Amino acid sequence: MSIHPAPDPKGRLAIVAGWGQLPLYLAEAARKAGEDPVIIALADEADRSFDGFETLTVGVGDLAGIERFIRDKGVDRVVMSGAVRRRPELHDIRPTFRTLMRIPAVIRTLVSGGDDAVLQMVIKLFEGMGCRVLGAHEIAPGLLAKTGPLTSTRPSAEDVRDIEQAVAAALALGRLDVGQGAVSVGGRVVALEGAEGTDRMLERVAELRREGRISPRRKGVLVKLCKPQQDVRADLPAIGLSTVTNAARAGLAGIAVEAGRSLVLEEQALAAAADQAGIFVCGIDTGLPRGGLG
């Protein structure tokens, strides 16, 4: 597991904030570690208040505004966090002089690239601004899922078979750079995560259940894995309280995430909510290389 990095006296840390709780967790963790982080809140994406932190609210395609803020605040490290639900339109992109020559490649990636390709492009853009890009696990290593059960509720033998089936599906999906999650019910994969995200996928499973297309006698399991080729500096799979709520609504028996390469938000509250709902949550080891996470 990565060790918390020592504060760098030469520059500040910027947290690029999309939707969800993770950006605020990282900002608070960085401050506790002695950092003085700044927030780059993406307009129409970030949905949390960052009171007490220096914050720039900026369009997701405003590269010039982001680089100006990074330069003015002495930022030399960046961590990307939270979901970005909409790719910028072409008219939203405001390049810097240094990124102007890359715009054709940026446009091609935004139009036809998968999420992993887009994140790789964003990492290169930040590196071009003179910043080192860190992973969320380097700021808050305590959020990484551990191997084994997080709850007192445990998977049954049937649940283990569903986990194995969903793992195979999630890995195949990840290799195609489509999504990170899959749901298996009774040994049959019934849902794969696309651009809509995990919660919306679970809503589809709940709808299938209501329509009678999933047997009420079979529960099933959600599995979330890192894509095999994924750069762990961006978009690690994450679960939170909403994942537990939606899994319960979908009638699932539990949730399995990749240990060491997934994030668990509010672990104690999540485990308590899962136990109350009769749902297990566990970290699993796929045996795949961990890309430096250890």
Secondary structure by P-SEA (a helix, b strand, c coil): ccccccccccbbbbbbccccaaaaaaaaaaaaaccbbbbbcccccccccccccbbbbbcccaaaaaaaaaaaacccbbbbbccccccccccccccccccccaaaaaaaaaccccaaaaaaaaaaaaaaabbbbbccccccccccccccccccccccaaaaaaaaaaaaaaaaaaaacccccccccccccccccccccaaaaaaaaaaaaaacccccccccbbbbbcccccccccccccccaaaaaaaaaacccccccccccccccaaaaaaaaaaaacbbbbbbbccccccccc
